[in-house]
């Protein structure tokens, strides 16, 4: 399970201003904004079949968490 929504909530609790949209635009900079938001929605709901290893450090840096938290370890 990929705990991205929990990571965003934890980041907000710790005073970080992070949104799904901001993360989406960093993960998929080459796509337009609407496609990036749709991809993020699929990532959050578990409809993505594969998680790219390049995404993990970006999400961790933006949310202030580690990979263990994202993967529920």
Secondary structure as the mmCIF struct_conf table of DSSP 4:
data_model
#
loop_
_struct_conf.conf_type_id
_struct_conf.id
_struct_conf.beg_label_comp_id
_struct_conf.beg_label_asym_id
_struct_conf.beg_label_seq_id
_struct_conf.end_label_comp_id
_struct_conf.end_label_asym_id
_struct_conf.end_label_seq_id
HELX_RH_AL_P HELX_RH_AL_P1 UNK A 4 UNK A 13
TURN_TY1_P TURN_TY1_P1 UNK A 14 UNK A 15
HELX_RH_AL_P HELX_RH_AL_P2 UNK A 20 UNK A 27
TURN_TY1_P TURN_TY1_P2 UNK A 28 UNK A 30
BEND BEND1 UNK A 31 UNK A 31
HELX_RH_AL_P HELX_RH_AL_P3 UNK A 33 UNK A 45
TURN_TY1_P TURN_TY1_P3 UNK A 46 UNK A 46
BEND BEND2 UNK A 49 UNK A 49
HELX_RH_AL_P HELX_RH_AL_P4 UNK A 53 UNK A 63
TURN_TY1_P TURN_TY1_P4 UNK A 64 UNK A 64
HELX_RH_AL_P HELX_RH_AL_P5 UNK A 67 UNK A 70
TURN_TY1_P TURN_TY1_P5 UNK A 71 UNK A 72
#
